[in-house]
Amino acid sequence: MRKAIGMALLLGVSAFAAAEDFNNVVVVDKACSQKAKTNPDAHTRACAMGCKDSGFGIVTADGKFIKFDKAGDEKFMSQLKDSKTTITCAPTSAAR
């Protein structure tokens, strides 16, 4: 019984530690998220500016689109307006 409890605790800690980190990811607009899955680095600043009303997010390594909330959209749009090139976002981390 003691071993089973120890193993359960160990597995629980391991699962928690496996939360995905999103560092140096490309931000894309929601309208282009499906076509940007294959090569998000090719998504241009001009396109993001044109599709800004759809909102923004990131495409994960496994092809899922994670949309920003309204505050995230506003922060990214502010940075995008001030930039001359594509911006890479480096949020802290998120659990699946």
C-alpha positions in Angstrom: 0.0 0.0 0.0 2.8 2.4 0.9 4.5 1.7 -2.4 1.3 2.4 -4.3 0.8 5.7 -2.6 4.4 6.7 -3.2 4.0 5.8 -6.9 0.8 7.7 -7.3 2.4 10.8 -5.8 5.5 10.4 -8.0 3.3 10.1 -11.1 1.2 13.1 -10.1 4.3 15.3 -9.7 5.7 14.1 -13.0 2.4 15.0 -14.8 2.4 18.4 -13.2 6.1 19.0 -14.2 5.2 18.1 -17.8 3.2 21.3 -18.4 4.1 22.7 -21.8 6.3 25.8 -22.0 5.5 28.1 -24.9 8.8 30.0 -25.6 9.7 31.8 -28.8 6.5 30.9 -30.6 5.0 32.6 -33.6 1.8 34.5 -33.1 -0.8 34.2 -35.9 -4.2 35.6 -36.4 -7.2 33.2 -35.9 -8.4 33.7 -39.5 -5.1 32.3 -40.8 -4.4 29.7 -38.1 -5.4 26.7 -40.1 -3.2 27.5 -43.1 -0.4 28.7 -40.9 -0.2 25.3 -39.1 2.2 23.9 -41.6 4.6 26.9 -41.5 3.7 29.5 -38.9 7.0 31.3 -39.5 5.8 32.2 -43.0 2.9 34.2 -41.6 3.6 37.8 -42.4 3.1 41.0 -40.3 1.0 42.4 -43.2 -1.4 39.5 -43.0 -1.7 39.7 -39.2 -2.5 43.4 -39.5 -5.1 42.7 -42.2 -6.8 39.9 -40.2 -6.5 41.6 -36.7 -10.2 41.6 -36.1 -10.2 37.7 -35.8 -7.9 37.9 -32.8 -4.5 36.3 -32.2 -3.0 33.2 -30.7 -0.3 30.6 -31.2 0.0 27.3 -33.1 1.5 24.6 -30.9 4.0 22.0 -32.1 1.1 19.5 -32.4 -0.9 21.9 -34.6 -3.4 23.2 -32.0 -4.4 26.8 -32.1 -4.5 28.5 -28.6 -6.3 31.8 -28.8 -5.4 34.8 -26.7 -8.0 36.5 -24.6 -9.0 40.1 -25.3 -6.2 41.5 -23.2 -3.7 39.3 -25.0 -5.0 40.4 -28.3 -4.7 44.1 -27.3 -1.2 43.7 -26.0 0.0 41.8 -29.1 -1.7 44.3 -31.4 0.0 47.2 -29.6 3.4 45.5 -30.1 2.6 44.6 -33.7 1.7 48.2 -34.6 5.0 49.4 -33.1 7.1 46.8 -34.9 8.6 46.8 -38.4 8.9 43.0 -38.5 7.1 39.9 -37.3 7.0 39.6 -33.5 7.8 36.5 -31.6 5.9 36.0 -28.4 7.4 34.3 -25.3 4.7 33.7 -22.7 5.6 31.9 -19.5 3.9 28.5 -19.5 0.5 26.9 -19.7 -0.8 23.5 -18.8 -2.8 21.4 -21.2 
